[in-house]
Amino acid sequence: EDNRLMVRKYRSEAEDVKWAQHGLVATIINGEAVPVVQSRIRDAGFNNVVLIPMGADKVFMQSLAGDDVLAIVNGAKDFFKLV
């Protein structure tokens, strides 16, 4: 009987880690479509914030300018609570 466990291995590059650390995983509320929420974020003036769908209601939020998305969200908590 073979009891070995197969495990996937992934070695992240330093630039990948830096990219991920500046982003944020978020949940879209009310079952809205990602493009609709993206448009609303852009209309509110957050032109550098992009949403990357992760499946179901999860998205990865990233700043195209390389800014820390958590700081952006914390600076406009009331707006982002609505989306």
The 8 nearest C-alpha neighbors of each residue, nearest first, counted from 0:
[[1, 2, 3, 4, 5, 6, 7, 8],
 [2, 0, 3, 4, 5, 6, 7, 8],
 [3, 1, 0, 4, 5, 6, 7, 8],
 [4, 2, 1, 5, 0, 6, 7, 8],
 [3, 5, 6, 2, 1, 7, 0, 8],
 [4, 6, 3, 7, 8, 2, 1, 9],
 [7, 5, 8, 4, 3, 9, 2, 10],
 [8, 6, 9, 5, 4, 10, 11, 3],
 [9, 7, 6, 10, 5, 11, 4, 12],
 [10, 8, 11, 7, 12, 6, 15, 16],
 [9, 11, 12, 8, 13, 15, 7, 16],
 [12, 10, 9, 15, 13, 16, 14, 8],
 [11, 13, 15, 14, 16, 10, 17, 9],
 [14, 12, 16, 15, 17, 11, 18, 10],
 [13, 15, 17, 16, 12, 18, 11, 19],
 [16, 14, 18, 12, 13, 17, 19, 11],
 [15, 17, 19, 13, 18, 14, 20, 12],
 [18, 16, 14, 20, 15, 19, 13, 21],
 [17, 19, 15, 16, 20, 21, 14, 22],
 [20, 18, 16, 22, 21, 17, 15, 23],
 [21, 19, 17, 22, 18, 16, 23, 67],
 [22, 20, 67, 19, 18, 68, 17, 66],
 [23, 21, 61, 19, 68, 60, 20, 67],
 [22, 24, 60, 59, 25, 68, 69, 61],
 [25, 23, 59, 58, 60, 57, 22, 26],
 [24, 26, 58, 57, 23, 59, 27, 60],
 [27, 25, 57, 56, 28, 58, 24, 82],
 [28, 26, 56, 82, 57, 25, 30, 31],
 [27, 29, 30, 82, 26, 31, 56, 81],
 [28, 30, 31, 27, 82, 32, 56, 81],
 [31, 29, 28, 32, 27, 56, 55, 33],
 [30, 32, 29, 33, 28, 27, 35, 36],
 [31, 33, 35, 34, 36, 30, 27, 37],
 [32, 34, 36, 35, 37, 31, 52, 50],
 [35, 33, 37, 36, 32, 38, 50, 31],
 [36, 34, 38, 32, 37, 33, 39, 31],
 [35, 37, 39, 33, 38, 34, 40, 82],
 [38, 36, 34, 40, 35, 39, 33, 41],
 [39, 37, 41, 35, 36, 40, 42, 34],
 [38, 40, 42, 36, 41, 37, 43, 35],
 [41, 39, 37, 43, 38, 42, 45, 36],
 [40, 42, 46, 45, 38, 44, 43, 39],
 [43, 41, 39, 44, 40, 38, 45, 46],
 [44, 42, 40, 41, 45, 39, 46, 38],
 [45, 43, 41, 42, 46, 40, 47, 39],
 [44, 46, 41, 47, 48, 40, 43, 42],
 [47, 45, 41, 44, 48, 40, 49, 42],
 [46, 48, 63, 62, 45, 64, 49, 61],
 [49, 47, 62, 61, 45, 46, 63, 60],
 [50, 48, 61, 60, 62, 47, 51, 37],
 [49, 51, 60, 59, 58, 52, 37, 61],
 [50, 52, 59, 58, 60, 53, 49, 61],
 [53, 51, 58, 54, 50, 57, 59, 33],
 [54, 52, 58, 57, 51, 59, 55, 56],
 [53, 55, 52, 57, 56, 58, 51, 59],
 [54, 56, 57, 53, 52, 58, 26, 27],
 [55, 57, 27, 26, 54, 58, 30, 28],
 [58, 56, 26, 53, 25, 55, 54, 27],
 [59, 57, 52, 53, 51, 25, 24, 50],
 [58, 60, 24, 51, 23, 50, 25, 61],
 [61, 59, 50, 23, 22, 49, 24, 58],
 [60, 62, 22, 49, 48, 68, 63, 59],
 [61, 63, 48, 47, 65, 64, 66, 68],
 [62, 64, 47, 65, 48, 61, 49, 66],
 [65, 63, 62, 66, 47, 48, 61, 67],
 [66, 64, 62, 63, 67, 21, 61, 18],
 [67, 65, 64, 62, 68, 21, 63, 71],
 [66, 68, 21, 69, 70, 22, 65, 71],
 [69, 67, 71, 70, 22, 21, 66, 62],
 [70, 68, 72, 71, 67, 73, 23, 22],
 [69, 71, 73, 68, 72, 67, 74, 66],
 [72, 70, 68, 74, 69, 73, 75, 67],
 [73, 71, 69, 75, 74, 70, 76, 68],
 [74, 72, 70, 76, 75, 71, 69, 68],
 [73, 75, 71, 72, 76, 70, 69, 77],
 [76, 74, 72, 73, 78, 77, 79, 71],
 [77, 75, 73, 79, 78, 72, 74, 80],
 [76, 78, 80, 75, 79, 81, 74, 73],
 [79, 77, 76, 80, 81, 75, 82, 72],
 [78, 80, 82, 81, 76, 77, 75, 72],
 [81, 79, 77, 78, 82, 76, 75, 28],
 [82, 80, 79, 78, 77, 28, 76, 27],
 [81, 79, 80, 28, 27, 36, 78, 39]]
